[in-house]
Amino acid sequence: MPHYEPSTPGDPHRGDIYRFKPVAWLRPPLWLLRYTDFAAGRAGLVLAKQIRDTFRKAEHNHQEYVLAEAKLRYVILMSPSQEIKSSHIRDLLVLPLYTIDPDALPSHRLARLRANPASMRDRYYLPAEPAYGIAEAYADFRRMQLMARQFLAPEDKIAHLTDTTLAALIERYRSYWLLR
């Protein structure tokens, strides 16, 4: 059964796969970027616990720039169609793909994952497809996140999940959250 199909040019669709998008996460301690002058390429780092007005500046809508870790990953666009089509929605939901490294994963777990992809409730197995440059991977539901739509450039769209695969992925995601 094929899992991928060519992506359609133009507007994004749920199930589109994009290459090398920044997937970010925060780790303690929380560092803030203050005294920013982005035009000049300057900013200062301050530990959040060392200042009193953290996330309280009204002129910045009570938001802060923070220092985060990130890695480039393939992502699957998961937002509903209505959100994707709405120009008012700035951020879209993406599901990062994690390449399977046979040397890093114990052989019995890799064999179990390949033989019974449903054995890992929090992940969805996707086989390799060299025609699209997709390595054997899994989508990790615990890492689903918002991404600014500007990162999802049409030239980075490499494939689309088939309707069957997308429906199975959404069903697995639904059951993952219901069974937690």
N, C-alpha and C positions, 0 to 999 in steps of 0.2 A: 504494500500500500504506500503510495507516495505521500510524503509529509509536506512537501514544498511545491510551489508553483511560481512561475514568473510574476514579479510584482507589476502592477499596472502603473503606467506613467501618470504623473500629475498628483492630484490630491492624495493625502495619506488615508489609509483604511485600517481598521482593527485587524490585527494579524500580520501587518507588514513587519519585516525584519530589517533593521538598520545595523550597519557595521560601525564599530568603534565609537561608541557614545560614552561620555563620562558618567560613571555610576559612582556616586559619592556617599560617604557615611561619616558620622562624627564619632570621635573617641575622646575620652577625657584626657587632659583637662580641656575646658572650653576656652579657646582663644578667640578674641574679637579683633577685627580690623578696624582701627580707629584712625582718625586724622588722615582720612583718605583723600587723595588727589589723583584720581584715576587718569586724568589727562596727562599728568606729569609722571605717572607710573610710580606713585609713592603711597605708602600706607604704613601705619604703625601697628604692631601687635601688642595686645594687652590681655592679661589673664582676666577672665570674666569675674572671678571671685575677688579681684583687687579693686574693682570700681563699683560705686553704688548705683549708678543710673543705667545699669545693664537692661536693655530692652525697654527703656522708659522714655526715650527721646521722642516726643510727639512729632517733631519735624521730620523724623524718619519713619513715621507710622508705627512706632514701637517695634521696629525691626533692626537687626544688626547684621553686618557682614561677619561671617565666621570662617575660621580655618578648618577645612575638612580634608580627609583623604579621598582619593578617587582613583579609579582604574578604568581604562577603556575596555568596553565590552560590547558584544552584539546585544541588541535589545529587541523585544517584540512589543509593538504598540498594542495596548490593551484597553484604552479608553473606549467608551461606547461611541457609536457613530455620531450621535447628536452633539457630544462634546467636541469630537474631532472637527465637525463642520462649523461649530460656533467660533467666530473670530473673537468673542469676548473671553473665551477660556484660554489663558496663557500657558498653562501647564497641562501636560497630558500624562496619563498613566503608562508606564513601561515596565516590562518584566525582563530583567537581565538574564543572559545566558552565560553559563559557566562551563568552559571547555573541560571535558573529562580527560584527565591525565592518567593513563593506565599504570604509570609508574608510581603515582601518588595514592591511588585508590587500591585497597587490598583486592586481590584477584577474585575472592569469593563474593565481595560486594559488587564488583563490576559485573561478574557473571549473573548475579541475582538481578541487578538493574537491567541488564540487557534481556534476560529471559522473562522477567516479570516487572515491567516498568512501573506498575501500580504499587510495587512493594514499598516505595518511598513516598508517603503521602504528601510531604511538603515540597516535592519536586516533580517535574514533568520531563521525562526522557525524550530527547530528540536525536535521531541518528544523523550521522554525517551525510553531507551532500556536496561532494567536490564541485559539481557544476555551479553551485552558488557560493563556493568558498566557505561553507558551513562545516565546522568540525563537529565530531560527536560531542554532545553537550546535554545539560539539563537546565531547565528554567527553575529558579528557586523562588517559590511563592513568598518566602520570608523576606525577600529583598525587593519586592515590588515597590516602586516609588514614582513620584512625579518628576517630570523633566520638562524644561522649557521647550515649547514647540519649535523654537528657532534651531535647536540642536538636531531636529529631525528633517534634515535637508533631503530633497528628492534624489539628489545624486548619491546619497548614502543608502538608499533603499535597495536591498539586494534580492529580496525574495518575499513571498507571501506564504503563510501557512494555508494548506488546503482547508476547505470548509470542514471536512471531517476531523482533521487534526485540531483546528481552532475550537470546534465544539467540544472535543474531548479534553482539551486543555482547560477550557472554561468550566466544564463539569468537574474536573479534578480540583480546580481552584475552589469552586463552590463547596464541594464535599470537604476539602481541607479546612475551610473556615467553619463549617457546620460541625465538624467532628473534634474541633479543638477543645 
